[in-house]
Each structure stands twice: as structure tokens, then as C-alpha cells.
Amino acid sequence: MEKRELTCIGCPLGCSLSVTIENGSVTEVTGNTCPRGDAYARKEVTNPTRIVTSTVSVSGGKSPTVSCKTEHDIPKNKIFDVIDALKTICVPAPVSIGDVLLADAAGTGVAIVATKDIAASED
């Protein structure tokens, strides 16, 4: 039997969770004050994932970069691969919120989408 202590990121409360694992399966989660805590703990110890937020270079825009994020969560061990992929792209302005900037980030099958509008430069 293994015990893992986590801080929940499922909601703003940040509950202290205790997870009991036996034979690779979660047998008990305690400390959560809502169902999201239980779901978060079970996923975190078996298949941790994250949403990645970053920026991408923009050419011909009023701003040199646009904020972006993964459309869905990705495996935690792919975060740095996704960041490396973002460093290699430059998108042309204009950019609109929700535009797909990279269709398949680092082989995850998850798109990178813009989270801000960037107008084209008037120059």
C-alpha cells in the first residue's frame, strides 16, 4: 500500500488530499470537500495531465506575440515537448481568439489555440 499527499487544483479551495494506492489502483481519496477533488486525485496519481499556456510569435502584428493554450489537457510528461514546438512557430497577423496556431502539438493530438486577438500592424 502506498500513500500520496496532494494539493487539489480542481477548484480554488486547494484541499489537502491523501490518496491510497494498492497494486497500481486508487483505493481511497480523503480530504476533498467536493467531487472534483476525488476525480483530480485519481487522475493525478494514475495519468497526470495539464493545460499548457504560453505565447507564440506573431509577424506583422500590433504585438510581437500572442497568448495561447492547449485546447485540452496533455500528458504531463509532454509539457516541455509542447513548449519546444511553440518556440519554432510564427503566425501571421491578424490572429483571433480561438484560431488554431498549431494543429498537433508535439504529437499529442491536441491543438494550440490563441487566447487573444492581435490586429495586423498598420505599417
C-alpha positions as CSV (number, residue, x, y, z in Angstrom):
1,M,0.0,0.0,0.0
2,E,1.3,3.5,-1.0
3,K,0.0,6.9,0.3
4,R,0.4,10.1,-1.7
5,E,-0.3,13.6,-0.4
6,L,-1.6,16.1,-3.0
7,T,-3.0,19.6,-3.0
8,C,-6.1,19.7,-5.2
9,I,-6.1,22.1,-8.1
10,G,-9.7,21.3,-9.2
11,C,-11.2,24.4,-7.6
12,P,-9.9,27.5,-5.6
13,L,-10.2,25.7,-2.2
14,G,-6.9,23.8,-2.6
15,C,-7.8,20.9,-0.4
16,S,-5.1,18.7,1.1
17,L,-5.7,15.2,-0.3
18,S,-4.5,11.9,0.8
19,V,-4.6,9.1,-1.8
20,T,-4.2,5.4,-1.0
21,I,-2.9,3.2,-3.9
22,E,-2.8,-0.6,-3.9
23,N,-1.5,-2.6,-6.8
24,G,-1.5,0.4,-9.0
25,S,-5.1,1.3,-8.4
26,V,-6.6,4.1,-6.2
27,T,-8.5,2.6,-3.3
28,E,-9.3,5.7,-1.3
29,V,-9.2,9.5,-1.5
30,T,-9.7,11.6,1.6
31,G,-9.5,15.3,2.3
32,N,-11.6,16.5,-0.6
33,T,-14.6,18.8,0.0
34,C,-16.1,18.4,-3.4
35,P,-16.3,15.6,-6.1
36,R,-13.7,17.4,-8.2
37,G,-11.1,16.6,-5.6
38,D,-11.7,12.9,-5.8
39,A,-11.6,13.0,-9.6
40,Y,-8.4,15.1,-9.6
41,A,-6.6,12.8,-7.2
42,R,-7.5,9.7,-9.0
43,K,-6.3,11.1,-12.4
44,E,-3.2,12.8,-10.9
45,V,-1.8,9.6,-9.5
46,T,-2.6,7.4,-12.5
47,N,-2.4,9.7,-15.6
48,P,-1.4,13.3,-14.7
49,T,-2.3,15.9,-17.4
50,R,-2.1,19.7,-17.6
51,I,-3.3,22.6,-19.7
52,V,-0.2,24.4,-21.1
53,T,-0.3,28.2,-21.5
54,S,2.4,30.2,-23.3
55,T,2.9,32.6,-26.2
56,V,3.7,32.3,-29.9
57,S,5.5,34.8,-32.1
58,V,3.4,36.9,-34.5
59,S,4.6,38.5,-37.7
60,G,3.1,41.7,-39.0
61,G,1.0,42.3,-35.8
62,K,0.5,45.1,-33.4
63,S,2.1,42.8,-30.8
64,P,5.1,40.6,-31.4
65,T,3.4,37.7,-29.6
66,V,0.0,36.2,-28.9
67,S,-1.0,34.3,-25.8
68,C,-2.1,30.7,-26.4
69,K,-3.0,27.5,-24.6
70,T,-3.6,23.8,-25.3
71,E,-7.2,23.2,-26.4
72,H,-7.3,20.2,-23.9
73,D,-5.1,18.9,-21.3
74,I,-2.0,16.9,-22.3
75,P,0.1,14.3,-20.6
76,K,2.3,16.0,-18.0
77,N,5.5,14.4,-19.5
78,K,4.8,16.1,-22.8
79,I,4.8,19.7,-21.5
80,F,8.4,20.5,-22.4
81,D,8.0,19.0,-25.9
82,V,5.0,21.3,-26.5
83,I,6.9,24.3,-25.3
84,D,9.8,23.4,-27.6
85,A,7.3,23.1,-30.5
86,L,5.8,26.6,-29.7
87,K,9.3,28.2,-29.9
88,T,9.6,27.1,-33.6
89,I,6.4,28.8,-35.0
90,C,5.5,32.3,-36.0
91,V,1.9,33.1,-37.1
92,P,0.9,35.9,-39.4
93,A,-1.4,38.7,-38.1
94,P,-4.3,39.1,-37.7
95,V,-4.9,36.5,-35.1
96,S,-8.3,35.9,-33.5
97,I,-9.2,34.2,-30.2
98,G,-9.7,30.5,-30.9
99,D,-7.5,30.4,-34.0
100,V,-5.6,27.2,-34.2
101,L,-1.9,28.1,-34.2
102,L,-0.6,24.5,-34.2
103,A,-2.8,21.6,-35.0
104,D,-1.0,18.8,-33.3
105,A,1.3,20.0,-30.5
106,A,4.3,17.6,-30.2
107,G,2.4,14.6,-31.3
108,T,-0.2,14.9,-28.5
109,G,-3.1,15.3,-30.9
110,V,-4.0,18.5,-29.1
111,A,-4.2,21.8,-30.8
112,I,-2.7,25.1,-29.6
113,V,-5.3,27.9,-29.8
114,A,-4.9,31.7,-29.5
115,T,-6.4,33.3,-26.4
116,K,-6.2,36.9,-27.5
117,D,-6.9,38.9,-30.7
118,I,-3.9,40.5,-32.4
119,A,-4.6,43.0,-35.1
120,A,-2.4,43.5,-38.1
121,S,0.1,46.3,-37.9
122,E,-0.8,49.5,-39.8
123,D,2.7,49.9,-41.0
